[in-house]
Amino acid sequence: MQEKEKAEKSFEDSPLAQAILREGLLIQDRFSAEPIYAKTGKGYLKSVGVEEIARVKSEAKTKTS
């Protein structure tokens, strides 16, 4: 029992887990289910637009420079 609690605590305190959770919450509103989502399990991710793509590219360039 204590081992399970330790594993849960280490996951909650993990910087990687926190980063994954933050990213997931940021893009959650962009997911759109198809009308028959419950039957097929399919959907798609809505486009964020040109502005966000340009911003991400410029951020990537500054990180590598």
mmCIF file of the N, C-alpha and C atoms, coordinates in Angstrom:
data_MODEL
# 
_entry.id   MODEL 
# 
loop_
_atom_site.group_PDB 
_atom_site.id 
_atom_site.type_symbol 
_atom_site.label_atom_id 
_atom_site.label_alt_id 
_atom_site.label_comp_id 
_atom_site.label_asym_id 
_atom_site.label_entity_id 
_atom_site.label_seq_id 
_atom_site.pdbx_PDB_ins_code 
_atom_site.Cartn_x 
_atom_site.Cartn_y 
_atom_site.Cartn_z 
_atom_site.occupancy 
_atom_site.B_iso_or_equiv 
_atom_site.pdbx_formal_charge 
_atom_site.auth_seq_id 
_atom_site.auth_comp_id 
_atom_site.auth_asym_id 
_atom_site.auth_atom_id 
_atom_site.pdbx_PDB_model_num 
ATOM 1   N N  . MET A 1 1  ? 0.829   -1.200 0.000   1.00 0.00 ? 1  MET A N  1 
ATOM 2   C CA . MET A 1 1  ? 0.000   0.000  0.000   1.00 0.00 ? 1  MET A CA 1 
ATOM 3   C C  . MET A 1 1  ? 0.868   1.257  0.000   1.00 0.00 ? 1  MET A C  1 
ATOM 4   N N  . GLN A 1 2  ? 1.917   1.256  0.831   1.00 0.00 ? 2  GLN A N  1 
ATOM 5   C CA . GLN A 1 2  ? 2.775   2.431  0.910   1.00 0.00 ? 2  GLN A CA 1 
ATOM 6   C C  . GLN A 1 2  ? 3.539   2.651  -0.390  1.00 0.00 ? 2  GLN A C  1 
ATOM 7   N N  . GLU A 1 3  ? 3.903   1.559  -1.074  1.00 0.00 ? 3  GLU A N  1 
ATOM 8   C CA . GLU A 1 3  ? 4.622   1.686  -2.342  1.00 0.00 ? 3  GLU A CA 1 
ATOM 9   C C  . GLU A 1 3  ? 3.749   2.380  -3.388  1.00 0.00 ? 3  GLU A C  1 
ATOM 10  N N  . LYS A 1 4  ? 2.468   2.049  -3.413  1.00 0.00 ? 4  LYS A N  1 
ATOM 11  C CA . LYS A 1 4  ? 1.553   2.676  -4.359  1.00 0.00 ? 4  LYS A CA 1 
ATOM 12  C C  . LYS A 1 4  ? 1.430   4.171  -4.076  1.00 0.00 ? 4  LYS A C  1 
ATOM 13  N N  . GLU A 1 5  ? 1.340   4.536  -2.814  1.00 0.00 ? 5  GLU A N  1 
ATOM 14  C CA . GLU A 1 5  ? 1.250   5.946  -2.441  1.00 0.00 ? 5  GLU A CA 1 
ATOM 15  C C  . GLU A 1 5  ? 2.525   6.689  -2.826  1.00 0.00 ? 5  GLU A C  1 
ATOM 16  N N  . LYS A 1 6  ? 3.693   6.039  -2.662  1.00 0.00 ? 6  LYS A N  1 
ATOM 17  C CA . LYS A 1 6  ? 4.959   6.658  -3.045  1.00 0.00 ? 6  LYS A CA 1 
ATOM 18  C C  . LYS A 1 6  ? 5.006   6.887  -4.551  1.00 0.00 ? 6  LYS A C  1 
ATOM 19  N N  . ALA A 1 7  ? 4.543   5.905  -5.324  1.00 0.00 ? 7  ALA A N  1 
ATOM 20  C CA . ALA A 1 7  ? 4.549   6.028  -6.784  1.00 0.00 ? 7  ALA A CA 1 
ATOM 21  C C  . ALA A 1 7  ? 3.638   7.168  -7.219  1.00 0.00 ? 7  ALA A C  1 
ATOM 22  N N  . GLU A 1 8  ? 2.480   7.297  -6.602  1.00 0.00 ? 8  GLU A N  1 
ATOM 23  C CA . GLU A 1 8  ? 1.558   8.375  -6.951  1.00 0.00 ? 8  GLU A CA 1 
ATOM 24  C C  . GLU A 1 8  ? 2.153   9.729  -6.593  1.00 0.00 ? 8  GLU A C  1 
ATOM 25  N N  . LYS A 1 9  ? 2.796   9.832  -5.445  1.00 0.00 ? 9  LYS A N  1 
ATOM 26  C CA . LYS A 1 9  ? 3.405   11.092 -5.022  1.00 0.00 ? 9  LYS A CA 1 
ATOM 27  C C  . LYS A 1 9  ? 4.524   11.482 -5.970  1.00 0.00 ? 9  LYS A C  1 
ATOM 28  N N  . SER A 1 10 ? 5.366   10.506 -6.365  1.00 0.00 ? 10 SER A N  1 
ATOM 29  C CA . SER A 1 10 ? 6.484   10.843 -7.236  1.00 0.00 ? 10 SER A CA 1 
ATOM 30  C C  . SER A 1 10 ? 5.979   11.291 -8.604  1.00 0.00 ? 10 SER A C  1 
ATOM 31  N N  . PHE A 1 11 ? 4.871   10.728 -9.065  1.00 0.00 ? 11 PHE A N  1 
ATOM 32  C CA . PHE A 1 11 ? 4.296   11.149 -10.340 1.00 0.00 ? 11 PHE A CA 1 
ATOM 33  C C  . PHE A 1 11 ? 3.744   12.560 -10.237 1.00 0.00 ? 11 PHE A C  1 
ATOM 34  N N  . GLU A 1 12 ? 3.061   12.850 -9.149  1.00 0.00 ? 12 GLU A N  1 
ATOM 35  C CA . GLU A 1 12 ? 2.482   14.180 -8.965  1.00 0.00 ? 12 GLU A CA 1 
ATOM 36  C C  . GLU A 1 12 ? 3.556   15.251 -8.847  1.00 0.00 ? 12 GLU A C  1 
ATOM 37  N N  . ASP A 1 13 ? 4.682   14.910 -8.268  1.00 0.00 ? 13 ASP A N  1 
ATOM 38  C CA . ASP A 1 13 ? 5.756   15.876 -8.064  1.00 0.00 ? 13 ASP A CA 1 
ATOM 39  C C  . ASP A 1 13 ? 6.721   15.939 -9.239  1.00 0.00 ? 13 ASP A C  1 
ATOM 40  N N  . SER A 1 14 ? 6.558   15.081 -10.215 1.00 0.00 ? 14 SER A N  1 
ATOM 41  C CA . SER A 1 14 ? 7.469   15.018 -11.347 1.00 0.00 ? 14 SER A CA 1 
ATOM 42  C C  . SER A 1 14 ? 7.315   16.245 -12.245 1.00 0.00 ? 14 SER A C  1 
ATOM 43  N N  . PRO A 1 15 ? 8.422   16.920 -12.566 1.00 0.00 ? 15 PRO A N  1 
ATOM 44  C CA . PRO A 1 15 ? 8.342   18.075 -13.471 1.00 0.00 ? 15 PRO A CA 1 
ATOM 45  C C  . PRO A 1 15 ? 7.835   17.678 -14.860 1.00 0.00 ? 15 PRO A C  1 
ATOM 46  N N  . LEU A 1 16 ? 8.203   16.494 -15.312 1.00 0.00 ? 16 LEU A N  1 
ATOM 47  C CA . LEU A 1 16 ? 7.745   16.028 -16.616 1.00 0.00 ? 16 LEU A CA 1 
ATOM 48  C C  . LEU A 1 16 ? 6.231   15.842 -16.613 1.00 0.00 ? 16 LEU A C  1 
ATOM 49  N N  . ALA A 1 17 ? 5.706   15.231 -15.570 1.00 0.00 ? 17 ALA A N  1 
ATOM 50  C CA . ALA A 1 17 ? 4.256   15.028 -15.473 1.00 0.00 ? 17 ALA A CA 1 
ATOM 51  C C  . ALA A 1 17 ? 3.529   16.365 -15.431 1.00 0.00 ? 17 ALA A C  1 
ATOM 52  N N  . GLN A 1 18 ? 4.079   17.325 -14.713 1.00 0.00 ? 18 GLN A N  1 
ATOM 53  C CA . GLN A 1 18 ? 3.458   18.648 -14.632 1.00 0.00 ? 18 GLN A CA 1 
ATOM 54  C C  . GLN A 1 18 ? 3.475   19.337 -15.992 1.00 0.00 ? 18 GLN A C  1 
ATOM 55  N N  . ALA A 1 19 ? 4.576   19.197 -16.747 1.00 0.00 ? 19 ALA A N  1 
ATOM 56  C CA . ALA A 1 19 ? 4.671   19.812 -18.074 1.00 0.00 ? 19 ALA A CA 1 
ATOM 57  C C  . ALA A 1 19 ? 3.672   19.177 -19.030 1.00 0.00 ? 19 ALA A C  1 
ATOM 58  N N  . ILE A 1 20 ? 3.540   17.861 -18.967 1.00 0.00 ? 20 ILE A N  1 
ATOM 59  C CA . ILE A 1 20 ? 2.585   17.157 -19.830 1.00 0.00 ? 20 ILE A CA 1 
ATOM 60  C C  . ILE A 1 20 ? 1.159   17.599 -19.507 1.00 0.00 ? 20 ILE A C  1 
ATOM 61  N N  . LEU A 1 21 ? 0.852   17.702 -18.247 1.00 0.00 ? 21 LEU A N  1 
ATOM 62  C CA . LEU A 1 21 ? -0.479  18.135 -17.829 1.00 0.00 ? 21 LEU A CA 1 
ATOM 63  C C  . LEU A 1 21 ? -0.771  19.556 -18.302 1.00 0.00 ? 21 LEU A C  1 
ATOM 64  N N  . ARG A 1 22 ? 0.206   20.464 -18.162 1.00 0.00 ? 22 ARG A N  1 
ATOM 65  C CA . ARG A 1 22 ? 0.028   21.844 -18.620 1.00 0.00 ? 22 ARG A CA 1 
ATOM 66  C C  . ARG A 1 22 ? -0.247  21.897 -20.117 1.00 0.00 ? 22 ARG A C  1 
ATOM 67  N N  . GLU A 1 23 ? 0.550   21.163 -20.900 1.00 0.00 ? 23 GLU A N  1 
ATOM 68  C CA . GLU A 1 23 ? 0.360   21.157 -22.352 1.00 0.00 ? 23 GLU A CA 1 
ATOM 69  C C  . GLU A 1 23 ? -1.008  20.595 -22.721 1.00 0.00 ? 23 GLU A C  1 
ATOM 70  N N  . GLY A 1 24 ? -1.418  19.528 -22.063 1.00 0.00 ? 24 GLY A N  1 
ATOM 71  C CA . GLY A 1 24 ? -2.719  18.931 -22.342 1.00 0.00 ? 24 GLY A CA 1 
ATOM 72  C C  . GLY A 1 24 ? -3.865  19.881 -22.056 1.00 0.00 ? 24 GLY A C  1 
ATOM 73  N N  . LEU A 1 25 ? -3.763  20.599 -20.959 1.00 0.00 ? 25 LEU A N  1 
ATOM 74  C CA . LEU A 1 25 ? -4.816  21.547 -20.614 1.00 0.00 ? 25 LEU A CA 1 
ATOM 75  C C  . LEU A 1 25 ? -4.851  22.734 -21.578 1.00 0.00 ? 25 LEU A C  1 
ATOM 76  N N  . LEU A 1 26 ? -3.683  23.121 -22.095 1.00 0.00 ? 26 LEU A N  1 
ATOM 77  C CA . LEU A 1 26 ? -3.639  24.245 -23.035 1.00 0.00 ? 26 LEU A CA 1 
ATOM 78  C C  . LEU A 1 26 ? -4.323  23.919 -24.356 1.00 0.00 ? 26 LEU A C  1 
ATOM 79  N N  . ILE A 1 27 ? -4.252  22.664 -24.807 1.00 0.00 ? 27 ILE A N  1 
ATOM 80  C CA . ILE A 1 27 ? -4.824  22.319 -26.108 1.00 0.00 ? 27 ILE A CA 1 
ATOM 81  C C  . ILE A 1 27 ? -6.161  21.596 -26.004 1.00 0.00 ? 27 ILE A C  1 
ATOM 82  N N  . GLN A 1 28 ? -6.657  21.407 -24.811 1.00 0.00 ? 28 GLN A N  1 
ATOM 83  C CA . GLN A 1 28 ? -7.891  20.654 -24.608 1.00 0.00 ? 28 GLN A CA 1 
ATOM 84  C C  . GLN A 1 28 ? -9.064  21.224 -25.391 1.00 0.00 ? 28 GLN A C  1 
ATOM 85  N N  . ASP A 1 29 ? -9.189  22.529 -25.466 1.00 0.00 ? 29 ASP A N  1 
ATOM 86  C CA . ASP A 1 29 ? -10.323 23.144 -26.151 1.00 0.00 ? 29 ASP A CA 1 
ATOM 87  C C  . ASP A 1 29 ? -10.257 22.978 -27.662 1.00 0.00 ? 29 ASP A C  1 
ATOM 88  N N  . ARG A 1 30 ? -9.110  22.574 -28.200 1.00 0.00 ? 30 ARG A N  1 
ATOM 89  C CA . ARG A 1 30 ? -8.970  22.419 -29.644 1.00 0.00 ? 30 ARG A CA 1 
ATOM 90  C C  . ARG A 1 30 ? -9.450  21.065 -30.153 1.00 0.00 ? 30 ARG A C  1 
ATOM 91  N N  . PHE A 1 31 ? -9.660  20.099 -29.273 1.00 0.00 ? 31 PHE A N  1 
ATOM 92  C CA . PHE A 1 31 ? -10.112 18.789 -29.706 1.00 0.00 ? 31 PHE A CA 1 
ATOM 93  C C  . PHE A 1 31 ? -11.603 18.819 -29.988 1.00 0.00 ? 31 PHE A C  1 
ATOM 94  N N  . SER A 1 32 ? -11.968 18.297 -31.132 1.00 0.00 ? 32 SER A N  1 
ATOM 95  C CA . SER A 1 32 ? -13.367 18.293 -31.525 1.00 0.00 ? 32 SER A CA 1 
ATOM 96  C C  . SER A 1 32 ? -13.763 16.879 -31.932 1.00 0.00 ? 32 SER A C  1 
ATOM 97  N N  . ALA A 1 33 ? -14.774 16.375 -31.302 1.00 0.00 ? 33 ALA A N  1 
ATOM 98  C CA . ALA A 1 33 ? -15.226 15.020 -31.600 1.00 0.00 ? 33 ALA A CA 1 
ATOM 99  C C  . ALA A 1 33 ? -16.149 15.005 -32.807 1.00 0.00 ? 33 ALA A C  1 
ATOM 100 N N  . GLU A 1 34 ? -16.070 13.933 -33.559 1.00 0.00 ? 34 GLU A N  1 
ATOM 101 C CA . GLU A 1 34 ? -17.018 13.751 -34.652 1.00 0.00 ? 34 GLU A CA 1 
ATOM 102 C C  . GLU A 1 34 ? -18.368 13.385 -34.047 1.00 0.00 ? 34 GLU A C  1 
ATOM 103 N N  . PRO A 1 35 ? -19.449 13.555 -34.793 1.00 0.00 ? 35 PRO A N  1 
ATOM 104 C CA . PRO A 1 35 ? -20.779 13.256 -34.252 1.00 0.00 ? 35 PRO A CA 1 
ATOM 105 C C  . PRO A 1 35 ? -20.923 11.818 -33.749 1.00 0.00 ? 35 PRO A C  1 
ATOM 106 N N  . ILE A 1 36 ? -20.175 10.897 -34.338 1.00 0.00 ? 36 ILE A N  1 
ATOM 107 C CA . ILE A 1 36 ? -20.292 9.494  -33.910 1.00 0.00 ? 36 ILE A CA 1 
ATOM 108 C C  . ILE A 1 36 ? -19.085 9.088  -33.066 1.00 0.00 ? 36 ILE A C  1 
ATOM 109 N N  . TYR A 1 37 ? -18.538 10.031 -32.296 1.00 0.00 ? 37 TYR A N  1 
ATOM 110 C CA . TYR A 1 37 ? -17.338 9.805  -31.497 1.00 0.00 ? 37 TYR A CA 1 
ATOM 111 C C  . TYR A 1 37 ? -17.483 8.605  -30.560 1.00 0.00 ? 37 TYR A C  1 
ATOM 112 N N  . ALA A 1 38 ? -18.619 8.461  -29.942 1.00 0.00 ? 38 ALA A N  1 
ATOM 113 C CA . ALA A 1 38 ? -18.805 7.374  -28.984 1.00 0.00 ? 38 ALA A CA 1 
ATOM 114 C C  . ALA A 1 38 ? -18.677 6.010  -29.650 1.00 0.00 ? 38 ALA A C  1 
ATOM 115 N N  . LYS A 1 39 ? -19.031 5.930  -30.905 1.00 0.00 ? 39 LYS A N  1 
ATOM 116 C CA . LYS A 1 39 ? -18.969 4.639  -31.605 1.00 0.00 ? 39 LYS A CA 1 
ATOM 117 C C  . LYS A 1 39 ? -17.602 4.393  -32.229 1.00 0.00 ? 39 LYS A C  1 
ATOM 118 N N  . THR A 1 40 ? -16.968 5.437  -32.763 1.00 0.00 ? 40 THR A N  1 
ATOM 119 C CA . THR A 1 40 ? -15.735 5.247  -33.514 1.00 0.00 ? 40 THR A CA 1 
ATOM 120 C C  . THR A 1 40 ? -14.477 5.587  -32.740 1.00 0.00 ? 40 THR A C  1 
ATOM 121 N N  . GLY A 1 41 ? -14.583 6.469  -31.764 1.00 0.00 ? 41 GLY A N  1 
ATOM 122 C CA . GLY A 1 41 ? -13.405 6.914  -31.040 1.00 0.00 ? 41 GLY A CA 1 
ATOM 123 C C  . GLY A 1 41 ? -12.547 7.861  -31.852 1.00 0.00 ? 41 GLY A C  1 
ATOM 124 N N  . LYS A 1 42 ? -13.113 8.454  -32.888 1.00 0.00 ? 42 LYS A N  1 
ATOM 125 C CA . LYS A 1 42 ? -12.353 9.345  -33.760 1.00 0.00 ? 42 LYS A CA 1 
ATOM 126 C C  . LYS A 1 42 ? -12.768 10.792 -33.541 1.00 0.00 ? 42 LYS A C  1 
ATOM 127 N N  . GLY A 1 43 ? -11.864 11.658 -33.836 1.00 0.00 ? 43 GLY A N  1 
ATOM 128 C CA . GLY A 1 43 ? -12.103 13.090 -33.755 1.00 0.00 ? 43 GLY A CA 1 
ATOM 129 C C  . GLY A 1 43 ? -10.949 13.788 -34.444 1.00 0.00 ? 43 GLY A C  1 
ATOM 130 N N  . TYR A 1 44 ? -10.802 15.074 -34.226 1.00 0.00 ? 44 TYR A N  1 
ATOM 131 C CA . TYR A 1 44 ? -9.698  15.791 -34.842 1.00 0.00 ? 44 TYR A CA 1 
ATOM 132 C C  . TYR A 1 44 ? -9.299  16.967 -33.967 1.00 0.00 ? 44 TYR A C  1 
ATOM 133 N N  . LEU A 1 45 ? -8.137  17.510 -34.269 1.00 0.00 ? 45 LEU A N  1 
ATOM 134 C CA . LEU A 1 45 ? -7.618  18.658 -33.555 1.00 0.00 ? 45 LEU A CA 1 
ATOM 135 C C  . LEU A 1 45 ? -7.796  19.889 -34.437 1.00 0.00 ? 45 LEU A C  1 
ATOM 136 N N  . LYS A 1 46 ? -8.509  20.877 -33.931 1.00 0.00 ? 46 LYS A N  1 
ATOM 137 C CA . LYS A 1 46 ? -8.757  22.098 -34.698 1.00 0.00 ? 46 LYS A CA 1 
ATOM 138 C C  . LYS A 1 46 ? -7.461  22.870 -34.904 1.00 0.00 ? 46 LYS A C  1 
ATOM 139 N N  . SER A 1 47 ? -7.353  23.541 -36.021 1.00 0.00 ? 47 SER A N  1 
ATOM 140 C CA . SER A 1 47 ? -6.194  24.364 -36.319 1.00 0.00 ? 47 SER A CA 1 
ATOM 141 C C  . SER A 1 47 ? -6.152  25.565 -35.382 1.00 0.00 ? 47 SER A C  1 
ATOM 142 N N  . VAL A 1 48 ? -4.947  25.959 -35.010 1.00 0.00 ? 48 VAL A N  1 
ATOM 143 C CA . VAL A 1 48 ? -4.806  27.121 -34.137 1.00 0.00 ? 48 VAL A CA 1 
ATOM 144 C C  . VAL A 1 48 ? -4.635  28.405 -34.933 1.00 0.00 ? 48 VAL A C  1 
ATOM 145 N N  . GLY A 1 49 ? -4.316  28.276 -36.187 1.00 0.00 ? 49 GLY A N  1 
ATOM 146 C CA . GLY A 1 49 ? -4.161  29.455 -37.026 1.00 0.00 ? 49 GLY A CA 1 
ATOM 147 C C  . GLY A 1 49 ? -2.717  29.797 -37.300 1.00 0.00 ? 49 GLY A C  1 
ATOM 148 N N  . VAL A 1 50 ? -2.525  30.690 -38.219 1.00 0.00 ? 50 VAL A N  1 
ATOM 149 C CA . VAL A 1 50 ? -1.199  31.066 -38.691 1.00 0.00 ? 50 VAL A CA 1 
ATOM 150 C C  . VAL A 1 50 ? -0.398  31.789 -37.609 1.00 0.00 ? 50 VAL A C  1 
ATOM 151 N N  . GLU A 1 51 ? -1.045  32.617 -36.802 1.00 0.00 ? 51 GLU A N  1 
ATOM 152 C CA . GLU A 1 51 ? -0.339  33.402 -35.793 1.00 0.00 ? 51 GLU A CA 1 
ATOM 153 C C  . GLU A 1 51 ? 0.381   32.499 -34.791 1.00 0.00 ? 51 GLU A C  1 
ATOM 154 N N  . GLU A 1 52 ? -0.306  31.497 -34.297 1.00 0.00 ? 52 GLU A N  1 
ATOM 155 C CA . GLU A 1 52 ? 0.320   30.638 -33.301 1.00 0.00 ? 52 GLU A CA 1 
ATOM 156 C C  . GLU A 1 52 ? 1.439   29.802 -33.914 1.00 0.00 ? 52 GLU A C  1 
ATOM 157 N N  . ILE A 1 53 ? 1.269   29.355 -35.137 1.00 0.00 ? 53 ILE A N  1 
ATOM 158 C CA . ILE A 1 53 ? 2.317   28.589 -35.800 1.00 0.00 ? 53 ILE A CA 1 
ATOM 159 C C  . ILE A 1 53 ? 3.562   29.453 -35.973 1.00 0.00 ? 53 ILE A C  1 
ATOM 160 N N  . ALA A 1 54 ? 3.395   30.698 -36.396 1.00 0.00 ? 54 ALA A N  1 
ATOM 161 C CA . ALA A 1 54 ? 4.521   31.613 -36.551 1.00 0.00 ? 54 ALA A CA 1 
ATOM 162 C C  . ALA A 1 54 ? 5.203   31.877 -35.211 1.00 0.00 ? 54 ALA A C  1 
ATOM 163 N N  . ARG A 1 55 ? 4.415   32.028 -34.159 1.00 0.00 ? 55 ARG A N  1 
ATOM 164 C CA . ARG A 1 55 ? 4.981   32.264 -32.824 1.00 0.00 ? 55 ARG A CA 1 
ATOM 165 C C  . ARG A 1 55 ? 5.805   31.075 -32.365 1.00 0.00 ? 55 ARG A C  1 
ATOM 166 N N  . VAL A 1 56 ? 5.302   29.872 -32.555 1.00 0.00 ? 56 VAL A N  1 
ATOM 167 C CA . VAL A 1 56 ? 6.016   28.670 -32.145 1.00 0.00 ? 56 VAL A CA 1 
ATOM 168 C C  . VAL A 1 56 ? 7.315   28.528 -32.921 1.00 0.00 ? 56 VAL A C  1 
ATOM 169 N N  . LYS A 1 57 ? 7.285   28.809 -34.225 1.00 0.00 ? 57 LYS A N  1 
ATOM 170 C CA . LYS A 1 57 ? 8.505   28.728 -35.031 1.00 0.00 ? 57 LYS A CA 1 
ATOM 171 C C  . LYS A 1 57 ? 9.537   29.743 -34.572 1.00 0.00 ? 57 LYS A C  1 
ATOM 172 N N  . SER A 1 58 ? 9.104   30.957 -34.265 1.00 0.00 ? 58 SER A N  1 
ATOM 173 C CA . SER A 1 58 ? 10.056  31.978 -33.823 1.00 0.00 ? 58 SER A CA 1 
ATOM 174 C C  . SER A 1 58 ? 10.634  31.626 -32.452 1.00 0.00 ? 58 SER A C  1 
ATOM 175 N N  . GLU A 1 59 ? 9.817   31.043 -31.565 1.00 0.00 ? 59 GLU A N  1 
ATOM 176 C CA . GLU A 1 59 ? 10.317  30.605 -30.263 1.00 0.00 ? 59 GLU A CA 1 
ATOM 177 C C  . GLU A 1 59 ? 11.338  29.490 -30.424 1.00 0.00 ? 59 GLU A C  1 
ATOM 178 N N  . ALA A 1 60 ? 11.086  28.586 -31.355 1.00 0.00 ? 60 ALA A N  1 
ATOM 179 C CA . ALA A 1 60 ? 12.017  27.476 -31.595 1.00 0.00 ? 60 ALA A CA 1 
ATOM 180 C C  . ALA A 1 60 ? 13.351  28.013 -32.119 1.00 0.00 ? 60 ALA A C  1 
ATOM 181 N N  . LYS A 1 61 ? 13.299  29.029 -32.977 1.00 0.00 ? 61 LYS A N  1 
ATOM 182 C CA . LYS A 1 61 ? 14.533  29.612 -33.504 1.00 0.00 ? 61 LYS A CA 1 
ATOM 183 C C  . LYS A 1 61 ? 15.344  30.275 -32.402 1.00 0.00 ? 61 LYS A C  1 
ATOM 184 N N  . THR A 1 62 ? 14.671  30.991 -31.490 1.00 0.00 ? 62 THR A N  1 
ATOM 185 C CA . THR A 1 62 ? 15.400  31.679 -30.424 1.00 0.00 ? 62 THR A CA 1 
ATOM 186 C C  . THR A 1 62 ? 15.986  30.681 -29.424 1.00 0.00 ? 62 THR A C  1 
ATOM 187 N N  . LYS A 1 63 ? 15.348  29.545 -29.240 1.00 0.00 ? 63 LYS A N  1 
ATOM 188 C CA . LYS A 1 63 ? 15.887  28.530 -28.324 1.00 0.00 ? 63 LYS A CA 1 
ATOM 189 C C  . LYS A 1 63 ? 17.143  27.885 -28.896 1.00 0.00 ? 63 LYS A C  1 
ATOM 190 N N  . THR A 1 64 ? 17.206  27.698 -30.217 1.00 0.00 ? 64 THR A N  1 
ATOM 191 C CA . THR A 1 64 ? 18.360  27.063 -30.825 1.00 0.00 ? 64 THR A CA 1 
ATOM 192 C C  . THR A 1 64 ? 19.501  28.033 -31.053 1.00 0.00 ? 64 THR A C  1 
ATOM 193 N N  . SER A 1 65 ? 19.219  29.322 -31.024 1.00 0.00 ? 65 SER A N  1 
ATOM 194 C CA . SER A 1 65 ? 20.278  30.326 -31.259 1.00 0.00 ? 65 SER A CA 1 
ATOM 195 C C  . SER A 1 65 ? 21.098  30.578 -30.035 1.00 0.00 ? 65 SER A C  1 
# 
